[in-house]
Amino acid sequence: MDMLTDEQIAETKLDDWRKLGQGLHARYVVGDFGAGVRFVAALGEAGDALGHHPRVTMGDRYVDLKLISEDAVYRDDEGTEHIVEWVTQRDIDLAVRITEIAAEQGVDADPASITTIELALDTAHAATIAPVWAALLTGSAEARGRGTIGDDVRDATGRVPILWFQETDEHETPRQRFHIDVWVAPEVADQRIATAVAAGGIVVDDTQAPSYTVIADQDGNKACVCTSLSR
């Protein structure tokens, strides 16, 4: 099934859900753990009916969901098809059904609290070092390139954040290699940036906002606040 663009996903107007990184994310607030279990059980039945299921993380007061297809089709500029992990119509259909179930059970969504973390490593040698990081983070080099056309390290079970490699030129001077990408719902990005600045952070580059804004701490270490919106 074809992967959907961010614009196509936005057009679906899924109020409970936000596109962060590669997938759709939602947080639902529940009264207690039992209510969360009943909610998830209903989601399981809906997923069985559609042949697709969300990834679920539960706590006493929340249920976090992620929807992503492992067989999305991406076509490059030459028309070659690649199988990647991304949002497809299958995810949209299930998100719509989950939203309906939440309304039926009186479970409220809290999209402003959704956050996804990715790690980024600047390097001129992604293909060389990716297997090392795959082995370190997941215990297997098979995580390298999983669900992507690049060298990203992606754990199939979601135990660790995605590690992707940002291409840089060769350099000798020591510099920051790692930075964190903090994905948030678009409507809270400005607040997240303002909070970081109030705590002493510095806006280094906002020329690509709202797609991403680079923030540095007092030592110069950088992170990016990212949203699904284009520049």
N, C-alpha and C positions, 0 to 999 in steps of 0.2 A: 504494500500500500504506500502511495506517495507520501513523503514528508510534507507537512504544511509549513508555509512561511509564517513569520511572526505577524504579518499583516492579516493573513487569513485567519489565524488564531484569534487576533484581536477583534475581528469582525463577528465572531461567534458570541461575543458579549457574555462570557461566563463570569458572572459577578463574584461567585465564590472562589474562583480559581485565578492563579497568576502563572504566567510563563516565566520561569526562572531557569537560566541555563538551557538545558536540552529538554526539560519536561514541564508538565503542568503540576502545580503544587496547590494544596489547600490545607488549611487548619480548621478543624471544627471543635468547638468548645462543648464539652459534655458535663453533666452534673456530677458524675462519679464514674468509677471504673466500670461498673456494671452497665451503665448507660452506654459507655463507649463500646463494650462488648456487643451489646444488642445492635448498635449502629453498624459495627463492622460485620456482624452476621448478615444483616440485610444487604450490605454492600457485596458480600460474598455471593449471595443469591443473584444479585443483579449482574455481577461479573460472570457467573456461570451461564446466565442467559445470553450474554453478549460474547462469551468466549474470550474474555479479557479481564484482568484484575489489576487493582492498584497496589502499589507498595505501601505498607501500613506501618506506622510507628505510633504507639499508644502510651499515654500516661494517665494519671488519675483524673485529669481535667481536660484532656485534649486527645484528638485523633488527627495525626498528620498523614496526608495522602500524597502520593506521587503517581502520576500517570505518564507512561512513556512506552513507545513501541520499539521492540528490539529488531524489527524487520522493516523499518521505514526505508523507502527508496529515495536515494539522492542521485541526481543526474548532474555530472560535471559539465564544463563548457563544451566538451567534445561529444556529449550525449551518452557517455558511459555510465551505466547504473552501478551504484554502490549501496550495500546494505548497511544502514547506520541506526543508532538509537536516537529517536526523535519523536515528536508528536505527529500522529496521523489522525484521520477522521475517526478511527476506532477509539482513540482517547477522548475526542470531543464527545462522541456519543455516550461513553460511559460517564464522563464528567457531568453531562446533562442529567443522566439518570441519578447519579449520586446527589446532585443538587436537589432533585425532586424528593429523594428519600430523606434528606436532611430536613426539608420543609415539612414532610409528613410527620417526622419524629420530633419536630420542634428543636432541632439542633442548629445552632447559629455558627456561621462561618466567621473567621477572624483573619482575613487576608493580609491586614497590615502587619501581623506578627510573623509572617512567613519569611524565613531567611535560608538561603542556601550558600554554602561556602565551597569555593574551588581554590586550589593551589596552582600557582603559575611559576614556572622556573625559566628564567632567561638563559638561553644557551645557543651556541652555534653548532651543537653536536647532538641534536635531539635523538636521531636514530641510534647513536652510539650509547647514550646514557639511559634511554628509556627502559631497556630491559632490566637495568640495575634497580631503578626505582620501582618497576613493576614487582620485582622479586622482594624488595624491601617492604613495600606497602601491603602486598596481597599474598606473598608467598609463592607466586607463580609468574613467570614471564608472559603467560598467556593473557594477562590483563593489559599488556601493551597493545594499543590500537583497537581494543575491543569496542565495537559500536561506533567507530569513527574512521575517517580516511587518513587521519594523522597518527601520531605516536602517543596520544593521550593514554594515561594509565587510568583504567576504569574498572573498579571492582564489581563483579557481577552481583554481589550481595549487598553492595552499598555500605560496607564497613568503614571505608575511609573516603574522604572527599576526592573528587576527580583531580588528578595532577595533569596539567597540560603544559606544553613547552612553547615559549614565545621566542621566535627566531631573533637572534642578535648577531652583530658582527663579531669577529674575533677581537679580543681585547686582552691587555695584560694588566691594566690597573684593577685592583680589587674593587668590587662594586656589589651592590645588593643583587642577589640572584633570584631570591624568592619574593613573591608578593601574593597577597590574598585577594581574591575577587569575592566581594560580598554582594550576593544577589538579593534584591529586595523588591517588593511590589512598587510599581512606579509612583504611586501616590504618597509613599513614605520616604522616597529617596532624599528629597530636600531636608526632611526632618532628620534623617540619619546623618546626613552630611553636616547639618547645623549642630547636632549633638556632638559629633566628633570635633568640630571646630571649637565649640564651647569648652571642650575638655583639653584644648591645647593643640589640636591638629591644624594642619595648614592645607588649603586647597592648592595643589601644585598645578593641576591642569583640568580645566572644565570645558575645553574646546569641543569635546565629543559628547557633552551632556545633552540629553539625559541618558544616552547609551551607557556612558561610564564617566565617572569623575575620579581623578587621582587625588588621594589624600595622603599626607605625610605626617608622621609623628615628629616629636621634637628632635629625635636623632636622625631624621631623614628617611626612616623606613616607610615604604609606601604600600598602600592598598588601594583597590578600586571599588567604588560603590557602583554596581551595575544594575541596569533594568533592561526589559525587553524592547523598550522604545528606541527608535533610531535617533541619530543626532539631530 
